[in-house]
Amino acid sequence: MKAARTPSRVVLRGLRVRLVVAFGLVAALATTTTGALTFREARNGVLQQSQDTVIRQLRSQVSRLATGVGYPPTEPMLSQFASSVAAAEPSGTWRVLVVYDGLSATSAPGDRFDEVSPALRKAVGSSMATVFQRVSSEGRSSLVVGMTVVFASGEGSRTPTGIQVFLTVPQTDEQRSVDALVTAIERATASALGVAVLLALFAARGVLRPVRALRRATRSIAEGRLDTRLDVNGADELADLSHTFNETAAALEHSVAELRGMEARARRFASDVSHELRTPLAAMSAVTDVLDEEAAHLDPDTATAVRLISEETVKLARLVEDLMEISRFDAGAVELHLDEVDLAESVRRTVSSRGWSDAVEARLPGPDELRGRVDPRRLDVVVANLVGNALRHGGRPVYLTLSEGGPHATLRHAVLEVADSGPGIPEDVLPYVFDRFYKSDSARTRTEGSGLGLAITEENVRMHGGTVRAANRPGGGAVFTVELPLRRDESAWENQ
């Protein structure tokens, strides 16, 4: 048994939600990718510009001030050189370390210059090129630049002096610029997502409008309004779907109209034929009754033929009556004439009037113990058809039981059971026992009944608001169970 889908699960699986989520994911992916690329390029540009400016200024200052340093330099000379290079920056953010052959001096006394890594020192000592490195310490980013002071000769050669200059510049302004860039990208991403969601809602609205119209039209056709059609707008896939739906609906309407016409003609034909046969059959029945009375005075062959004609005439008359009855059911022309009766007495009268008292073991309630509002004639047909069917196709004795019960607690039911002692009904036949003219044995072309008795029984029971079902008893034999609601007055009948 499938679990019922909860409303939240249905909403999450809705087309609108899926479209919005899809648009949002695409927009998020696009904006995130674009923002990441933009951030990377902008950040590199900001840092590159700052780095180039610092290196250019450092080279300029070192070239200008290095000529005033004696060689070999002393520690005071190195200290003066470091202070002069640091003072070249008006903002005072430069920190300078000068190293020469074991001597070192800084622009700020006691500065340990932890930012200068051994790898950077090694790179400066092994190359005359300017080396730089970005380091982060305690959440602050700094640019560390190292270079070797060289002597330039007139022939274009360069000779290292052994003096190494290290510069540390905090990148506070650059970090502010990067943070501002991140904030701008975040705001742009959020705005893009918002716009994407709005676009998704508009797109979903445009997609869902024809889908909802299709759903309403489908439901309308399911309710029987086969003339329902959709408006076809545009030339896209949804328009093609609407056009296909209209073609399908038109074909269905045409087919159903043809089937209804054929069914109406078939009903009218059966009704007309049955009606036209009643008069000649009445005359034939009168003639066969006379012949039956004279059969004893006829020779044996003629008497046998007369009795055969009489039996077949009776069967034909019964078939015509059943056809007319089933035609009335099909045409909706059947009306119930309800009366409150003693159900047990009505059942007993049906069995007795047909001479079945000796063949049927009846277990019925006492007088006036079980009363109900039914159509007495149709109840008589139900009982007669079920008992007659058990006697013809089952084994004797036939058991007839009437009691009060049923599965419904709010409405009392009368339960009528007719069981026989025969072989029972084959399992593959049980679903079809109430079908018209159904035969469990395809080779059996002749039956004692019309083939409509159980179908008429089902229709009569249904008209009373009851149910009838067929089954096999565990001990053998078939059992038919009828449940009829026990209504005691007209108002109760009309309210059901």
C-alpha positions as CSV (number, residue, x, y, z in Angstrom):
1,M,0.0,0.0,0.0
2,K,1.5,3.3,-1.0
3,A,1.8,6.0,1.5
4,A,-0.1,9.2,0.8
5,R,2.1,12.1,-0.3
6,T,2.2,14.9,2.2
7,P,1.6,18.4,1.0
8,S,5.2,19.5,1.7
9,R,6.5,16.7,-0.4
10,V,4.1,17.7,-3.2
11,V,5.2,21.3,-3.0
12,L,8.9,20.4,-3.1
13,R,8.3,18.4,-6.2
14,G,6.2,21.1,-7.9
15,L,7.3,22.5,-11.3
16,R,7.4,26.0,-10.0
17,V,9.8,25.1,-7.2
18,R,12.0,23.1,-9.5
19,L,12.2,26.0,-12.0
20,V,13.1,28.5,-9.3
21,V,15.7,26.2,-7.8
22,A,17.2,25.5,-11.3
23,F,17.4,29.3,-12.1
24,G,18.8,30.0,-8.6
25,L,21.5,27.3,-9.0
26,V,22.5,28.5,-12.5
27,A,22.6,32.1,-11.3
28,A,24.5,31.2,-8.2
29,L,27.1,29.2,-10.2
30,A,27.4,31.9,-12.8
31,T,27.7,34.8,-10.3
32,T,30.1,32.8,-8.0
33,T,32.4,31.9,-10.9
34,T,32.3,35.4,-12.3
35,G,32.8,36.9,-8.8
36,A,35.7,34.6,-8.1
37,L,37.5,35.4,-11.4
38,T,36.8,39.1,-10.9
39,F,38.1,39.0,-7.4
40,R,41.2,37.2,-8.3
41,E,42.1,39.5,-11.2
42,A,41.2,42.7,-9.2
43,R,43.2,41.4,-6.1
44,N,46.2,40.6,-8.2
45,G,46.0,44.0,-9.9
46,V,45.8,45.8,-6.5
47,L,48.7,43.8,-5.0
48,Q,50.8,44.0,-8.2
49,Q,50.4,47.8,-8.4
50,S,51.3,48.2,-4.7
51,Q,54.2,45.8,-5.1
52,D,55.6,47.5,-8.2
53,T,55.4,50.9,-6.5
54,V,57.2,49.8,-3.4
55,I,60.0,48.0,-5.3
56,R,60.4,51.0,-7.6
57,Q,60.6,53.4,-4.6
58,L,63.0,51.1,-2.8
59,R,65.4,50.8,-5.7
60,S,65.3,54.5,-6.2
61,Q,66.1,55.3,-2.6
62,V,68.8,52.6,-2.2
63,S,70.5,53.8,-5.4
64,R,70.4,57.4,-4.2
65,L,71.6,56.8,-0.6
66,A,74.0,53.9,-1.2
67,T,76.6,56.4,-2.5
68,G,76.9,58.0,0.9
69,V,77.8,54.7,2.7
70,G,81.5,54.1,3.3
71,Y,82.9,50.8,2.3
72,P,83.4,48.6,4.2
73,P,80.5,49.9,6.3
74,T,80.4,50.0,10.0
75,E,77.3,49.3,12.1
76,P,76.5,53.0,12.6
77,M,76.7,53.5,8.9
78,L,74.3,50.7,8.3
79,S,72.0,52.1,11.0
80,Q,72.1,55.5,9.3
81,F,71.5,54.0,5.9
82,A,68.5,52.0,7.2
83,S,67.0,55.1,8.8
84,S,67.5,57.1,5.7
85,V,65.8,54.6,3.5
86,A,62.8,54.2,5.9
87,A,62.5,58.0,6.2
88,A,62.1,58.2,2.4
89,E,58.4,57.0,2.8
90,P,56.3,60.0,4.1
91,S,53.7,57.8,5.8
92,G,56.3,56.2,8.0
93,T,55.2,52.7,7.4
94,W,58.5,51.3,6.1
95,R,60.7,49.2,8.3
96,V,64.2,48.6,6.9
97,L,66.8,46.0,7.8
98,V,70.4,46.4,6.5
99,V,72.8,43.4,6.7
100,Y,76.5,43.2,5.8
101,D,78.9,40.4,6.7
102,G,77.5,39.6,10.1
103,L,76.6,43.2,10.9
104,S,72.9,44.3,10.9
105,A,71.0,47.4,11.6
106,T,67.3,48.4,11.5
107,S,65.4,51.6,11.1
108,A,63.7,50.9,14.4
109,P,66.0,49.8,17.3
110,G,65.1,46.4,18.7
111,D,63.0,45.3,15.6
112,R,63.6,41.6,15.2
113,F,62.3,41.5,11.6
114,D,60.6,38.1,12.1
115,E,58.9,38.5,8.6
116,V,62.2,37.9,6.9
117,S,62.4,34.2,6.4
118,P,65.6,32.1,5.9
119,A,64.5,31.3,2.4
120,L,64.2,35.0,1.5
121,R,67.6,35.7,3.0
122,K,69.1,32.8,0.9
123,A,67.4,34.0,-2.3
124,V,68.7,37.6,-1.8
125,G,72.2,36.3,-1.1
126,S,72.3,34.1,-4.2
127,S,70.9,36.7,-6.7
128,M,71.3,40.3,-7.5
129,A,67.6,40.5,-8.5
130,T,65.0,42.1,-6.2
131,V,63.1,39.4,-4.3
132,F,59.7,39.9,-2.6
133,Q,57.4,37.8,-0.5
134,R,54.0,38.3,1.0
135,V,53.6,37.1,4.6
136,S,50.7,37.1,7.0
137,S,51.2,37.4,10.8
138,E,48.5,37.8,13.4
139,G,45.9,38.5,10.7
140,R,47.9,41.2,9.1
141,S,49.4,41.0,5.6
142,S,52.8,42.5,4.8
143,L,55.1,42.8,1.7
144,V,58.7,41.9,2.4
145,V,61.2,43.0,-0.3
146,G,64.9,42.1,-0.4
147,M,67.7,43.3,-2.6
148,T,71.5,43.4,-2.8
149,V,73.3,46.8,-3.2
150,V,75.6,46.7,-6.2
151,F,78.2,48.9,-7.8
152,A,77.7,49.7,-11.4
153,S,80.7,50.2,-13.6
154,G,80.9,52.3,-16.7
155,E,81.0,49.2,-18.9
156,G,77.6,48.1,-17.7
157,S,78.8,45.4,-15.3
158,R,77.4,45.2,-11.8
159,T,79.4,44.2,-8.7
160,P,77.7,43.2,-5.4
161,T,78.8,45.1,-2.4
162,G,77.6,42.5,0.1
163,I,75.1,45.0,1.6
164,Q,71.6,43.5,1.7
165,V,68.5,45.6,2.3
166,F,65.3,44.2,3.5
167,L,62.1,46.2,3.6
168,T,58.8,45.4,5.3
169,V,55.7,47.3,4.3
170,P,52.2,46.6,5.9
171,Q,49.5,46.2,3.2
172,T,46.7,47.7,5.3
173,D,45.4,49.9,2.4
174,E,45.5,47.0,0.0
175,Q,43.7,44.8,2.4
176,R,41.0,47.4,2.8
177,S,40.7,47.5,-1.0
178,V,40.4,43.7,-1.2
179,D,37.8,43.6,1.6
180,A,35.8,46.3,-0.1
181,L,36.0,44.2,-3.3
182,V,34.8,41.1,-1.5
183,T,31.9,43.1,-0.1
184,A,31.0,44.5,-3.5
185,I,31.1,41.0,-5.1
186,E,28.9,39.6,-2.3
187,R,26.3,42.3,-2.8
188,A,26.4,41.8,-6.6
189,T,26.0,38.1,-6.1
190,A,23.0,38.5,-3.8
191,S,21.4,41.0,-6.3
192,A,22.0,38.6,-9.1
193,L,20.4,35.8,-7.2
194,G,17.4,38.0,-6.4
195,V,17.0,38.9,-10.1
196,A,17.4,35.3,-11.1
197,V,14.6,34.3,-8.7
198,L,12.3,37.0,-10.0
199,L,13.1,35.9,-13.6
200,A,12.5,32.2,-12.5
201,L,9.1,33.2,-11.1
202,F,8.1,34.9,-14.3
203,A,9.3,32.0,-16.4
204,A,7.6,29.5,-14.1
205,R,4.4,31.6,-14.4
206,G,4.6,31.5,-18.2
207,V,5.3,27.7,-18.2
208,L,2.8,26.8,-15.6
209,R,-0.1,28.7,-17.1
210,P,-0.6,26.3,-20.0
211,V,0.2,23.4,-17.7
212,R,-2.5,24.4,-15.3
213,A,-4.9,24.9,-18.2
214,L,-4.0,21.4,-19.4
215,R,-4.6,20.0,-16.0
216,R,-8.0,21.7,-15.7
217,A,-9.0,20.5,-19.2
218,T,-7.9,16.9,-18.4
219,R,-9.9,16.9,-15.2
220,S,-12.9,18.3,-17.1
221,I,-12.7,15.5,-19.7
222,A,-12.4,13.0,-16.8
223,E,-15.6,14.4,-15.4
224,G,-17.4,13.7,-18.7
225,R,-17.2,17.1,-20.5
226,L,-15.7,15.8,-23.7
227,D,-16.1,19.1,-25.6
228,T,-13.4,20.7,-23.5
229,R,-10.6,22.3,-25.6
230,L,-7.5,24.4,-25.0
231,D,-6.5,27.7,-26.5
232,V,-3.4,27.3,-28.6
233,N,-1.1,30.4,-28.3
234,G,2.3,30.6,-29.9
235,A,4.4,28.0,-31.7
236,D,6.5,26.4,-29.0
237,E,6.4,23.0,-27.4
238,L,3.6,23.9,-25.0
239,A,1.5,25.1,-28.0
240,D,2.2,21.8,-29.7
241,L,1.1,20.0,-26.6
242,S,-2.2,22.0,-26.4
243,H,-2.8,21.3,-30.1
244,T,-2.2,17.6,-29.6
245,F,-4.5,17.6,-26.6
246,N,-7.3,19.2,-28.6
247,E,-6.9,16.6,-31.4
248,T,-6.9,13.8,-28.8
249,A,-10.0,15.2,-27.1
250,A,-11.8,15.6,-30.4
251,A,-11.0,12.0,-31.4
252,L,-12.1,10.8,-27.9
253,E,-15.4,12.8,-28.2
254,H,-16.1,11.3,-31.6
255,S,-15.3,7.8,-30.4
256,V,-17.4,8.1,-27.3
257,A,-20.3,9.6,-29.3
258,E,-20.1,6.6,-31.7
259,L,-20.0,4.2,-28.8
260,R,-22.9,5.8,-27.1
261,G,-24.9,5.8,-30.3
262,M,-24.1,2.2,-30.9
263,E,-25.0,1.4,-27.3
264,A,-28.3,3.3,-27.5
265,R,-29.2,1.6,-30.8
266,A,-28.4,-1.8,-29.3
267,R,-30.6,-1.1,-26.2
268,R,-33.4,0.2,-28.4
269,F,-33.1,-2.8,-30.7
270,A,-33.2,-5.3,-27.7
271,S,-36.1,-3.4,-26.2
272,D,-38.0,-3.2,-29.5
273,V,-37.4,-6.8,-30.4
274,S,-38.4,-8.0,-26.9
275,H,-41.6,-5.8,-27.1
276,E,-42.5,-7.1,-30.5
277,L,-42.0,-10.7,-29.4
278,R,-44.3,-10.4,-26.4
279,T,-47.5,-10.6,-28.5
280,P,-46.6,-13.6,-30.6
281,L,-45.1,-15.3,-27.6
282,A,-48.3,-14.8,-25.7
283,A,-50.3,-16.4,-28.5
284,M,-47.8,-19.3,-28.7
285,S,-48.0,-19.8,-24.9
286,A,-51.8,-20.0,-25.1
287,V,-51.6,-22.5,-28.0
288,T,-48.9,-24.6,-26.2
289,D,-51.1,-24.6,-23.0
290,V,-54.0,-26.1,-25.1
291,L,-51.6,-28.6,-26.7
292,D,-50.2,-29.6,-23.3
293,E,-53.7,-30.5,-22.2
294,E,-54.3,-32.6,-25.3
295,A,-50.8,-34.2,-25.2
296,A,-52.1,-37.2,-23.3
297,H,-54.4,-38.1,-26.2
298,L,-51.7,-37.8,-28.9
299,D,-49.4,-40.5,-30.1
300,P,-46.1,-40.6,-28.2
301,D,-43.9,-38.8,-30.9
302,T,-46.4,-36.0,-31.3
303,A,-46.8,-35.6,-27.5
304,T,-43.0,-35.4,-27.1
305,A,-42.8,-32.7,-29.8
306,V,-45.6,-30.8,-28.2
307,R,-44.0,-30.8,-24.8
308,L,-40.6,-29.8,-26.3
309,I,-42.3,-26.9,-28.1
310,S,-44.0,-25.9,-24.9
311,E,-40.8,-25.9,-22.9
312,E,-38.9,-23.9,-25.4
313,T,-41.7,-21.4,-25.6
314,V,-41.6,-21.0,-21.9
315,K,-37.8,-20.4,-22.1
316,L,-38.2,-18.0,-24.9
317,A,-40.8,-16.0,-23.0
318,R,-38.6,-15.9,-20.0
319,L,-35.7,-14.7,-22.1
320,V,-37.8,-11.9,-23.6
321,E,-39.0,-10.8,-20.2
322,D,-35.4,-10.7,-18.9
323,L,-34.3,-8.8,-22.0
324,M,-37.0,-6.2,-21.5
325,E,-36.1,-6.0,-17.8
326,I,-32.3,-5.5,-18.5
327,S,-33.2,-2.9,-21.2
328,R,-35.2,-0.9,-18.6
329,F,-32.2,-1.0,-16.3
330,D,-29.9,0.3,-19.1
331,A,-32.3,3.0,-20.0
332,G,-32.6,4.2,-16.4
333,A,-36.4,3.6,-16.5
334,V,-36.6,1.4,-13.5
335,E,-38.4,2.8,-10.4
336,L,-38.7,1.2,-7.0
337,H,-42.1,0.9,-5.4
338,L,-41.1,0.7,-1.7
339,D,-43.1,-0.8,1.0
340,E,-42.2,-1.8,4.5
341,V,-42.6,-5.6,4.7
342,D,-41.7,-8.6,6.8
343,L,-38.6,-9.8,5.0
344,A,-38.8,-13.3,6.3
345,E,-42.4,-13.7,5.2
346,S,-41.6,-12.3,1.8
347,V,-38.7,-14.8,1.3
348,R,-40.9,-17.6,2.6
349,R,-43.6,-16.7,0.1
350,T,-41.2,-16.7,-2.8
351,V,-39.9,-20.2,-2.1
352,S,-43.4,-21.6,-1.4
353,S,-45.0,-20.1,-4.6
354,R,-42.4,-21.8,-6.8
355,G,-42.7,-25.2,-5.1
356,W,-39.2,-25.2,-3.7
357,S,-40.0,-25.8,0.0
358,D,-38.9,-29.4,-0.1
359,A,-35.6,-28.6,-1.9
360,V,-34.6,-25.6,0.2
361,E,-33.6,-25.6,3.9
362,A,-34.6,-22.1,5.1
363,R,-33.4,-20.5,8.3
364,L,-35.5,-17.4,8.7
365,P,-36.3,-15.0,11.6
366,G,-39.6,-15.2,13.3
367,P,-42.6,-13.0,12.3
368,D,-41.9,-9.3,12.3
369,E,-38.4,-9.8,13.7
370,L,-36.8,-8.4,10.6
371,R,-38.6,-5.7,8.7
372,G,-37.3,-3.4,6.0
373,R,-38.5,-0.9,3.3
374,V,-38.0,-2.7,-0.1
375,D,-39.7,-3.2,-3.4
376,P,-41.5,-6.6,-2.7
377,R,-41.6,-7.6,-6.4
378,R,-37.9,-7.0,-6.9
379,L,-37.0,-8.7,-3.7
380,D,-39.0,-11.7,-5.0
381,V,-36.9,-11.6,-8.2
382,V,-33.7,-11.5,-6.3
383,V,-34.6,-14.5,-4.1
384,A,-36.1,-16.5,-7.0
385,N,-33.1,-15.9,-9.2
386,L,-30.5,-16.9,-6.6
387,V,-32.4,-20.0,-5.4
388,G,-33.3,-21.1,-8.9
389,N,-29.7,-20.7,-10.0
390,A,-28.6,-22.8,-7.0
391,L,-31.1,-25.5,-7.8
392,R,-30.2,-25.6,-11.5
393,H,-26.4,-25.4,-11.3
394,G,-25.5,-26.4,-7.7
395,G,-26.3,-29.5,-5.6
396,R,-29.1,-30.1,-3.3
397,P,-29.9,-29.3,-0.6
398,V,-29.9,-25.6,-1.0
399,Y,-29.5,-23.5,2.2
400,L,-31.4,-20.2,2.5
401,T,-30.5,-17.9,5.5
402,L,-31.8,-14.5,6.4
403,S,-30.4,-12.5,9.3
404,E,-29.5,-9.1,10.5
405,G,-26.0,-7.8,10.3
406,G,-23.5,-6.3,7.9
407,P,-20.2,-4.4,8.1
408,H,-21.8,-1.0,8.6
409,A,-22.2,0.2,12.1
410,T,-24.3,3.3,11.3
411,L,-26.9,1.4,9.2
412,R,-28.6,-1.9,9.9
413,H,-28.4,-4.5,7.1
414,A,-30.4,-7.6,6.2
415,V,-28.1,-10.4,5.1
416,L,-29.5,-13.0,2.7
417,E,-27.3,-16.1,1.9
418,V,-28.1,-18.7,-0.6
419,A,-25.7,-21.7,-0.6
420,D,-25.8,-25.0,-2.5
421,S,-24.0,-28.3,-2.0
422,G,-22.6,-28.6,-5.5
423,P,-19.0,-28.4,-6.7
424,G,-18.8,-24.6,-6.4
425,I,-17.8,-22.0,-8.9
426,P,-14.3,-22.2,-10.6
427,E,-12.0,-19.5,-9.3
428,D,-11.5,-18.1,-12.8
429,V,-15.3,-17.7,-13.2
430,L,-16.0,-15.9,-9.9
431,P,-15.2,-12.4,-11.2
432,Y,-17.7,-12.9,-14.1
433,V,-20.7,-14.6,-12.6
434,F,-22.8,-11.4,-12.7
435,D,-21.9,-10.6,-16.3
436,R,-24.6,-10.9,-18.9
437,F,-24.8,-14.1,-20.9
438,Y,-21.5,-15.3,-19.4
439,K,-20.9,-19.0,-19.6
440,S,-18.2,-20.8,-17.7
441,D,-18.1,-23.5,-20.3
442,S,-17.7,-22.2,-23.8
443,A,-18.8,-25.6,-25.2
444,R,-22.1,-25.3,-23.4
445,T,-24.3,-23.4,-25.8
446,R,-27.6,-24.2,-24.2
447,T,-28.7,-23.4,-20.6
448,E,-32.0,-23.8,-18.7
449,G,-31.9,-20.0,-17.9
450,S,-31.7,-16.9,-20.0
451,G,-28.1,-16.0,-18.9
452,L,-29.4,-12.7,-17.4
453,G,-30.7,-13.8,-14.1
454,L,-27.6,-13.0,-12.0
455,A,-27.1,-9.7,-13.9
456,I,-30.8,-8.7,-13.1
457,T,-30.3,-9.8,-9.5
458,E,-27.2,-7.5,-9.2
459,E,-29.1,-4.5,-10.7
460,N,-32.1,-5.0,-8.3
461,V,-29.8,-5.2,-5.3
462,R,-27.9,-2.1,-6.4
463,M,-31.2,-0.2,-6.9
464,H,-31.9,-0.9,-3.2
465,G,-28.4,0.5,-2.2
466,G,-27.2,-3.0,-1.3
467,T,-24.4,-5.4,-2.5
468,V,-24.3,-8.9,-3.8
469,R,-21.2,-11.1,-4.0
470,A,-20.4,-14.7,-5.0
471,A,-17.9,-17.0,-3.3
472,N,-17.2,-20.7,-2.5
473,R,-17.8,-22.3,0.8
474,P,-14.9,-24.0,2.5
475,G,-16.8,-27.3,2.7
476,G,-17.9,-27.2,-1.0
477,G,-20.6,-25.4,-2.9
478,A,-21.2,-21.9,-4.0
479,V,-22.7,-19.2,-1.7
480,F,-24.3,-15.9,-2.8
481,T,-24.5,-13.1,-0.2
482,V,-26.9,-10.2,-0.5
483,E,-26.8,-7.2,1.9
484,L,-29.7,-4.8,1.9
485,P,-29.9,-1.7,4.1
486,L,-32.9,-1.7,6.5
487,R,-34.7,1.5,6.1
488,R,-37.8,1.9,8.1
489,D,-39.4,5.0,6.6
490,E,-39.5,7.2,3.5
491,S,-37.3,9.9,5.0
492,A,-34.6,7.5,5.8
493,W,-34.7,6.2,2.2
494,E,-34.4,9.7,0.7
495,N,-31.5,10.6,3.0
496,Q,-29.3,7.7,2.0
